[in-house]
Amino acid sequence: MTACYRPDTRHAALEQSPQKNKALFVSVLNNENASFELRQTALSTLVKIDPLLAESTTVTWLGKVSASQKSNLVSTLSSTPQGADILLTLLDTPSLALKDFTLPIAERTANSRKKRG
């Protein structure tokens, strides 16, 4: 009997010590052969532990993804205060435009900013 690969379980285990596993998250993000979902999950953790690195990685990645993937990425980033900060920083740059935000994502991003002060 072979073990079933469940990225959610492995990611949860890695997230127990995110700083210790930072290099692995960066490696996954930079691996163009990894699935979009796995890379997105790695980014959501990196955003929490190293927002500056996550921002530079996001800029690079946004230029390489499809419109639907960009939408998913923007939605994921908007779910954390650090991710919302990245989105606001990148807004109106060549990487990200207002059209990439749905109304719920824009509201979530704005509310995240209000909560932080």
CNS distance restraints for C-alpha pairs under 8 A (distance, minus, plus):
assign (resid   6 and name CA) (resid  10 and name CA) 6.57 0.50 0.50
assign (resid   7 and name CA) (resid  11 and name CA) 5.82 0.50 0.50
assign (resid   7 and name CA) (resid  38 and name CA) 7.21 0.50 0.50
assign (resid   8 and name CA) (resid  12 and name CA) 6.06 0.50 0.50
assign (resid   9 and name CA) (resid  13 and name CA) 6.32 0.50 0.50
assign (resid  10 and name CA) (resid  14 and name CA) 6.21 0.50 0.50
assign (resid  11 and name CA) (resid  15 and name CA) 5.99 0.50 0.50
assign (resid  11 and name CA) (resid  41 and name CA) 7.78 0.50 0.50
assign (resid  11 and name CA) (resid  42 and name CA) 7.94 0.50 0.50
assign (resid  12 and name CA) (resid  16 and name CA) 6.63 0.50 0.50
assign (resid  13 and name CA) (resid  17 and name CA) 7.96 0.50 0.50
assign (resid  14 and name CA) (resid  18 and name CA) 6.27 0.50 0.50
assign (resid  14 and name CA) (resid  21 and name CA) 6.40 0.50 0.50
assign (resid  15 and name CA) (resid  21 and name CA) 7.70 0.50 0.50
assign (resid  15 and name CA) (resid  45 and name CA) 7.24 0.50 0.50
assign (resid  17 and name CA) (resid  21 and name CA) 6.30 0.50 0.50
assign (resid  18 and name CA) (resid  22 and name CA) 5.82 0.50 0.50
assign (resid  18 and name CA) (resid  45 and name CA) 7.24 0.50 0.50
assign (resid  18 and name CA) (resid  46 and name CA) 7.96 0.50 0.50
assign (resid  18 and name CA) (resid  49 and name CA) 7.00 0.50 0.50
assign (resid  19 and name CA) (resid  49 and name CA) 6.51 0.50 0.50
assign (resid  21 and name CA) (resid  25 and name CA) 6.53 0.50 0.50
assign (resid  22 and name CA) (resid  26 and name CA) 6.28 0.50 0.50
assign (resid  22 and name CA) (resid  46 and name CA) 7.02 0.50 0.50
assign (resid  22 and name CA) (resid  49 and name CA) 7.87 0.50 0.50
assign (resid  23 and name CA) (resid  27 and name CA) 6.06 0.50 0.50
assign (resid  24 and name CA) (resid  28 and name CA) 6.19 0.50 0.50
assign (resid  25 and name CA) (resid  29 and name CA) 6.22 0.50 0.50
assign (resid  25 and name CA) (resid  42 and name CA) 5.08 0.50 0.50
assign (resid  25 and name CA) (resid  43 and name CA) 7.23 0.50 0.50
assign (resid  25 and name CA) (resid  45 and name CA) 7.61 0.50 0.50
assign (resid  25 and name CA) (resid  46 and name CA) 6.70 0.50 0.50
assign (resid  26 and name CA) (resid  30 and name CA) 6.19 0.50 0.50
assign (resid  26 and name CA) (resid  42 and name CA) 7.38 0.50 0.50
assign (resid  26 and name CA) (resid  43 and name CA) 7.97 0.50 0.50
assign (resid  26 and name CA) (resid  46 and name CA) 7.56 0.50 0.50
assign (resid  27 and name CA) (resid  31 and name CA) 6.14 0.50 0.50
assign (resid  28 and name CA) (resid  34 and name CA) 6.73 0.50 0.50
assign (resid  28 and name CA) (resid  38 and name CA) 7.49 0.50 0.50
assign (resid  28 and name CA) (resid  39 and name CA) 5.87 0.50 0.50
assign (resid  28 and name CA) (resid  42 and name CA) 6.64 0.50 0.50
assign (resid  29 and name CA) (resid  34 and name CA) 7.90 0.50 0.50
assign (resid  29 and name CA) (resid  39 and name CA) 4.85 0.50 0.50
assign (resid  29 and name CA) (resid  40 and name CA) 7.58 0.50 0.50
assign (resid  29 and name CA) (resid  42 and name CA) 6.28 0.50 0.50
assign (resid  29 and name CA) (resid  43 and name CA) 6.67 0.50 0.50
assign (resid  29 and name CA) (resid  57 and name CA) 7.89 0.50 0.50
assign (resid  31 and name CA) (resid  39 and name CA) 7.94 0.50 0.50
assign (resid  34 and name CA) (resid  38 and name CA) 6.49 0.50 0.50
assign (resid  34 and name CA) (resid  39 and name CA) 6.52 0.50 0.50
assign (resid  35 and name CA) (resid  39 and name CA) 6.29 0.50 0.50
assign (resid  36 and name CA) (resid  40 and name CA) 5.98 0.50 0.50
assign (resid  36 and name CA) (resid  69 and name CA) 7.77 0.50 0.50
assign (resid  37 and name CA) (resid  41 and name CA) 6.14 0.50 0.50
assign (resid  38 and name CA) (resid  42 and name CA) 6.28 0.50 0.50
assign (resid  39 and name CA) (resid  43 and name CA) 6.20 0.50 0.50
assign (resid  40 and name CA) (resid  44 and name CA) 6.24 0.50 0.50
assign (resid  40 and name CA) (resid  73 and name CA) 6.78 0.50 0.50
assign (resid  40 and name CA) (resid  76 and name CA) 7.85 0.50 0.50
assign (resid  41 and name CA) (resid  45 and name CA) 6.64 0.50 0.50
assign (resid  42 and name CA) (resid  46 and name CA) 6.22 0.50 0.50
assign (resid  43 and name CA) (resid  47 and name CA) 5.99 0.50 0.50
assign (resid  43 and name CA) (resid  54 and name CA) 6.59 0.50 0.50
assign (resid  44 and name CA) (resid  48 and name CA) 6.98 0.50 0.50
assign (resid  44 and name CA) (resid  76 and name CA) 7.08 0.50 0.50
assign (resid  44 and name CA) (resid  77 and name CA) 6.77 0.50 0.50
assign (resid  44 and name CA) (resid  83 and name CA) 7.80 0.50 0.50
assign (resid  45 and name CA) (resid  49 and name CA) 6.70 0.50 0.50
assign (resid  46 and name CA) (resid  50 and name CA) 5.58 0.50 0.50
assign (resid  46 and name CA) (resid  51 and name CA) 6.82 0.50 0.50
assign (resid  46 and name CA) (resid  53 and name CA) 7.68 0.50 0.50
assign (resid  46 and name CA) (resid  54 and name CA) 5.78 0.50 0.50
assign (resid  47 and name CA) (resid  51 and name CA) 4.64 0.50 0.50
assign (resid  47 and name CA) (resid  52 and name CA) 7.98 0.50 0.50
assign (resid  47 and name CA) (resid  53 and name CA) 7.85 0.50 0.50
assign (resid  47 and name CA) (resid  54 and name CA) 5.17 0.50 0.50
assign (resid  47 and name CA) (resid  55 and name CA) 7.66 0.50 0.50
assign (resid  47 and name CA) (resid  82 and name CA) 6.18 0.50 0.50
assign (resid  47 and name CA) (resid  83 and name CA) 6.11 0.50 0.50
assign (resid  48 and name CA) (resid  82 and name CA) 6.42 0.50 0.50
assign (resid  48 and name CA) (resid  83 and name CA) 7.95 0.50 0.50
assign (resid  50 and name CA) (resid  54 and name CA) 6.14 0.50 0.50
assign (resid  51 and name CA) (resid  55 and name CA) 5.97 0.50 0.50
assign (resid  51 and name CA) (resid  82 and name CA) 6.48 0.50 0.50
assign (resid  51 and name CA) (resid  83 and name CA) 7.73 0.50 0.50
assign (resid  51 and name CA) (resid  86 and name CA) 7.62 0.50 0.50
assign (resid  52 and name CA) (resid  56 and name CA) 6.46 0.50 0.50
assign (resid  53 and name CA) (resid  57 and name CA) 6.13 0.50 0.50
assign (resid  54 and name CA) (resid  58 and name CA) 5.93 0.50 0.50
assign (resid  55 and name CA) (resid  59 and name CA) 6.27 0.50 0.50
assign (resid  55 and name CA) (resid  86 and name CA) 5.85 0.50 0.50
assign (resid  56 and name CA) (resid  60 and name CA) 6.53 0.50 0.50
assign (resid  57 and name CA) (resid  61 and name CA) 6.08 0.50 0.50
assign (resid  58 and name CA) (resid  62 and name CA) 5.84 0.50 0.50
assign (resid  59 and name CA) (resid  63 and name CA) 6.83 0.50 0.50
assign (resid  59 and name CA) (resid  90 and name CA) 7.66 0.50 0.50
assign (resid  59 and name CA) (resid  95 and name CA) 5.97 0.50 0.50
assign (resid  60 and name CA) (resid  64 and name CA) 7.16 0.50 0.50
assign (resid  61 and name CA) (resid  65 and name CA) 6.55 0.50 0.50
assign (resid  62 and name CA) (resid  70 and name CA) 6.34 0.50 0.50
assign (resid  62 and name CA) (resid  95 and name CA) 5.91 0.50 0.50
assign (resid  62 and name CA) (resid  96 and name CA) 7.59 0.50 0.50
assign (resid  63 and name CA) (resid  95 and name CA) 6.10 0.50 0.50
assign (resid  65 and name CA) (resid  69 and name CA) 5.81 0.50 0.50
assign (resid  65 and name CA) (resid  70 and name CA) 6.03 0.50 0.50
assign (resid  66 and name CA) (resid  70 and name CA) 6.08 0.50 0.50
assign (resid  67 and name CA) (resid  71 and name CA) 6.22 0.50 0.50
assign (resid  68 and name CA) (resid  72 and name CA) 6.33 0.50 0.50
assign (resid  69 and name CA) (resid  73 and name CA) 6.06 0.50 0.50
assign (resid  70 and name CA) (resid  74 and name CA) 6.06 0.50 0.50
assign (resid  70 and name CA) (resid 100 and name CA) 7.43 0.50 0.50
assign (resid  71 and name CA) (resid  75 and name CA) 6.16 0.50 0.50
assign (resid  71 and name CA) (resid 100 and name CA) 6.27 0.50 0.50
assign (resid  71 and name CA) (resid 101 and name CA) 7.34 0.50 0.50
assign (resid  72 and name CA) (resid  76 and name CA) 6.16 0.50 0.50
assign (resid  73 and name CA) (resid  77 and name CA) 6.14 0.50 0.50
assign (resid  74 and name CA) (resid  78 and name CA) 6.06 0.50 0.50
assign (resid  74 and name CA) (resid  87 and name CA) 7.28 0.50 0.50
assign (resid  74 and name CA) (resid 100 and name CA) 7.42 0.50 0.50
assign (resid  74 and name CA) (resid 101 and name CA) 7.17 0.50 0.50
assign (resid  74 and name CA) (resid 105 and name CA) 7.67 0.50 0.50
assign (resid  75 and name CA) (resid  79 and name CA) 6.72 0.50 0.50
assign (resid  75 and name CA) (resid 105 and name CA) 6.05 0.50 0.50
assign (resid  76 and name CA) (resid  80 and name CA) 7.89 0.50 0.50
assign (resid  76 and name CA) (resid  83 and name CA) 7.82 0.50 0.50
assign (resid  77 and name CA) (resid  82 and name CA) 7.80 0.50 0.50
assign (resid  77 and name CA) (resid  83 and name CA) 4.21 0.50 0.50
assign (resid  77 and name CA) (resid  84 and name CA) 5.95 0.50 0.50
assign (resid  77 and name CA) (resid  86 and name CA) 7.73 0.50 0.50
assign (resid  77 and name CA) (resid  87 and name CA) 7.17 0.50 0.50
assign (resid  78 and name CA) (resid  83 and name CA) 5.45 0.50 0.50
assign (resid  78 and name CA) (resid  84 and name CA) 4.58 0.50 0.50
assign (resid  78 and name CA) (resid  87 and name CA) 7.20 0.50 0.50
assign (resid  78 and name CA) (resid 105 and name CA) 6.33 0.50 0.50
assign (resid  78 and name CA) (resid 108 and name CA) 6.39 0.50 0.50
assign (resid  78 and name CA) (resid 109 and name CA) 5.32 0.50 0.50
assign (resid  79 and name CA) (resid  83 and name CA) 6.85 0.50 0.50
assign (resid  79 and name CA) (resid  84 and name CA) 7.04 0.50 0.50
assign (resid  79 and name CA) (resid 108 and name CA) 7.12 0.50 0.50
assign (resid  79 and name CA) (resid 109 and name CA) 7.57 0.50 0.50
assign (resid  80 and name CA) (resid  84 and name CA) 6.06 0.50 0.50
assign (resid  80 and name CA) (resid 112 and name CA) 7.34 0.50 0.50
assign (resid  81 and name CA) (resid  85 and name CA) 6.23 0.50 0.50
assign (resid  81 and name CA) (resid 109 and name CA) 7.73 0.50 0.50
assign (resid  81 and name CA) (resid 112 and name CA) 5.35 0.50 0.50
assign (resid  81 and name CA) (resid 113 and name CA) 6.83 0.50 0.50
assign (resid  81 and name CA) (resid 116 and name CA) 7.46 0.50 0.50
assign (resid  82 and name CA) (resid  86 and name CA) 6.44 0.50 0.50
assign (resid  83 and name CA) (resid  87 and name CA) 6.30 0.50 0.50
assign (resid  84 and name CA) (resid  88 and name CA) 6.22 0.50 0.50
assign (resid  84 and name CA) (resid 109 and name CA) 5.09 0.50 0.50
assign (resid  84 and name CA) (resid 110 and name CA) 7.91 0.50 0.50
assign (resid  84 and name CA) (resid 112 and name CA) 6.66 0.50 0.50
assign (resid  84 and name CA) (resid 113 and name CA) 7.23 0.50 0.50
assign (resid  85 and name CA) (resid  89 and name CA) 6.13 0.50 0.50
assign (resid  85 and name CA) (resid 109 and name CA) 7.93 0.50 0.50
assign (resid  85 and name CA) (resid 113 and name CA) 7.31 0.50 0.50
assign (resid  86 and name CA) (resid  90 and name CA) 6.17 0.50 0.50
assign (resid  87 and name CA) (resid  91 and name CA) 5.94 0.50 0.50
assign (resid  87 and name CA) (resid  96 and name CA) 7.81 0.50 0.50
assign (resid  87 and name CA) (resid 109 and name CA) 7.91 0.50 0.50
assign (resid  88 and name CA) (resid 109 and name CA) 7.90 0.50 0.50
assign (resid  90 and name CA) (resid  95 and name CA) 6.65 0.50 0.50
assign (resid  90 and name CA) (resid  96 and name CA) 5.85 0.50 0.50
assign (resid  91 and name CA) (resid  95 and name CA) 7.68 0.50 0.50
assign (resid  91 and name CA) (resid  96 and name CA) 5.16 0.50 0.50
assign (resid  91 and name CA) (resid  97 and name CA) 5.42 0.50 0.50
assign (resid  91 and name CA) (resid  98 and name CA) 6.71 0.50 0.50
assign (resid  92 and name CA) (resid  96 and name CA) 5.84 0.50 0.50
assign (resid  92 and name CA) (resid  97 and name CA) 4.87 0.50 0.50
assign (resid  92 and name CA) (resid  98 and name CA) 6.90 0.50 0.50
assign (resid  93 and name CA) (resid  97 and name CA) 6.72 0.50 0.50
assign (resid  96 and name CA) (resid 100 and name CA) 6.59 0.50 0.50
assign (resid  97 and name CA) (resid 101 and name CA) 7.66 0.50 0.50
assign (resid 101 and name CA) (resid 105 and name CA) 5.82 0.50 0.50
assign (resid 101 and name CA) (resid 106 and name CA) 5.80 0.50 0.50
assign (resid 102 and name CA) (resid 106 and name CA) 6.15 0.50 0.50
assign (resid 103 and name CA) (resid 107 and name CA) 6.12 0.50 0.50
assign (resid 104 and name CA) (resid 108 and name CA) 6.07 0.50 0.50
assign (resid 105 and name CA) (resid 109 and name CA) 6.03 0.50 0.50
assign (resid 106 and name CA) (resid 110 and name CA) 6.12 0.50 0.50
assign (resid 107 and name CA) (resid 111 and name CA) 6.00 0.50 0.50
assign (resid 108 and name CA) (resid 112 and name CA) 6.05 0.50 0.50
assign (resid 109 and name CA) (resid 113 and name CA) 6.44 0.50 0.50
assign (resid 110 and name CA) (resid 114 and name CA) 6.37 0.50 0.50
assign (resid 111 and name CA) (resid 115 and name CA) 6.20 0.50 0.50
assign (resid 112 and name CA) (resid 116 and name CA) 6.50 0.50 0.50
assign (resid 113 and name CA) (resid 117 and name CA) 6.57 0.50 0.50
